[in-house]
């Protein structure tokens, strides 16, 4: 028995006791207990759009999900670990091929295991007709997947190799106005060369020139 299991009591029925606000990947470390009426949560009957809209309204990155009996069932997140936007944008075939490849590895890392989980969710979404929009320099959030005209816009952090810190810097820098070149983006957001390359490969910088300098003939 793990240490926290000895001292933490998890009420089974949140309809009676309230909702658990938990932390950690497995949602198994109790921080505190709130009355159900004061906590943001989802039910199994909520749609993906409703989940995202409630996430945006609350400002949370994870929300507990309860089943029809009032029991904790899972958690909904707009920033899943292991999600790779580059693979998802190549379509369901690429997603399935990656899942199959990683699933066969006997010594898969934790990151690879998270990728399989996240891509499995993405494959299910694609199969159900969900359309993912590519990362956009002005429309994407740092970490949240945003609804846009019935589709879902990928965040900067969904790009493999682009961390949350760099994603936040981009969002903060663009609040000061439009970028007129890749050079200006790099300087204002304080991005390194590798992040610029990731953004460029994703197509997010296709409308930017390399520098602000112009040649007149």
N, C-alpha and C positions, 0 to 999 in steps of 0.2 A: 504494500500500500504506500502510495506516495505521501509525502508530508502533508500537502494541502488537503488530501482526501480525509485525513484524520480530524481536521478542524473545521472544514467547510461543509455546510449542509446545503444541498441543492434541492429546493422544493420541486417536486415533479410537476405539479399543476400550476402554471402561472396565472390561470384564470382565477384561482383562489388566493394565491400568495403574492402575485406581482410578477414583474419581469426581471430576470437576471441581467445585469450589465457585466459582461465578462470580457476578458482580454486574452490574447494569445491565439495562435493559429487554430487550436482545437476548442476555443471558447470554454476552457475548463478552469480558469482561475477567477474566482469570484471577487469583485471589487466592492459591490454594494447591491442592496436590493431596493427597488423602487416600486411604488404602487403602479399597477398596470395603467391607470388613467393618466399618469404623468410621464409615460415613456413612449417613445416612438417605436413602433413595431409593425411587422407585416403579417398577414395571414397567408395560408397556402393558396387562397383563392385570388390573391392580388396578382395583377399582370406585371410584366417586366417594366412597362412604362410607369405604372403606379409606383413601383419600387424605386425607380430612378427619380421620379418627381418628389417622392417623400424624402429621399436621401438629400436632394438639393435643398428642400425646404428646411430640413433639420440641421444641415451642415455636418452630419455624421458621415463617416466612411464605411461603417458597418451597422446593420440594423438586425435585431433578432427576428426570427420567423417562427410563428406558432401554428400548430395544426388545429383542426376543427374541435379537438378535445381540450384545447387550451394548453397543450404541452409544448415545451421548447423543441423545435424540429431542426433548425439550422440557423444560419445567418446569411444575410444578403450584403454583398459588398460591391462598391463601384471601383475598387482598386485591388483586384485579385492578384496575388503573387503568381508569377510564372506565365502571365499572359504575354504572348508575343504578337504584336500587331503586324509585323512583317509577314509572318506565316499566315495569319488570319486573312489578310488582304489578298493572299494568293488563292484563296478559295478553299472549299471543303476538301478537295482532293489532297491539297498540300497539308491541311490540318490533320487529316486521317493518316497520311504517310508519316508525319512527324510523331503522332501518337504511337503508331505501330513500331516505329524505329526505337523510340525511347522506352517503350514498354518491354521490349525484348532484352534490354540491357540488364544483366544480373547485378551490376554494381552501380546502378543509377544514383546520382547525387540527390540531395534534398531539393535542389533547384530544379532538376530534371523531373522529379516526381511532381513538383508543383506545376511545372509546365504541362505535364500530362493531364492533371486535374483541370487546369484552366482551359486548355485546348479542347478537352472533352465537353466542357460547358459551351465553348464557342461552336463546336461542331453541332451540338444539339440546337443551338440558336440558329445557325445557318440552315439546318435541315427544316426548321420551322418557319423559314422565310425572313428571319431577321437580317437586315442589311447593315453592315458596318461601313462607316465612312472613314476615309484615311485621315491621318493627322493633318490638321490645318493650322498654319501659323497664327491665325487670328480667331479661329473658332474653337480649337481644342482647349480643354482644361488641363491642368497639370497632371492630375491623377484620376479624375472622375470621367466616367463614360456618360456623355450627355445625349438626351433625345433631341433629334433634329429632323423635323418633317417626316416623322414616322420611322426614322432610321436612328442609328446610334453612332455618334462621333467618337472616334478613339482619342484618348488623352495622350499627351507627350510621353508619359511614363510607360505607355504600352509598347513603345519601340524598344526592342532588345538592346541593352547596353546604355540606354539613356535613363539615368537615375532620377529619383524624385527631386533631389536638390537642383539639378540642372533644369528640370521641368518647371519648378517654381520660379527660377530665375527668369525663364523665358516669359512666363505669364506676368511677372512683375515688371519686366522691361517693356513689354508691349503696352502696358497701361500708360506709358509716357508718350505714346504715339506710334505711327507707322514706321516700319523699317524700310529703308530705301536700298539697302545692300546687305549681302552676307557679312561683309566686314563690319557694318554698323551693328548688326545683330550680335555678332561675336563680342564686340566691345561693350555694348550696353548691357548684355546679359552675362558678360564675363564667362563665355563658353570656351572650352578647349577644342582643339582640332577634331578629336574623335567624335564629339557631340555634333559638331557641324557636319561631319561626314555622314553620321546616322540620319540627321534631318534631311540632308541632301538626297541620300539614297531612298528615303521614304517619299520623296516628291514634295515635301513641305516647303522647299526653298526654290521651287521652279520659276517663280515670278520675280526673284531677286537677282540683281546683277552682282558680280563679285565685289565691286567697290563703288563708291559714290562718285568716282572720277568719270568724266565724259570727254570724248575726243571730238573736236570740231574740225571739219574739213572746209 
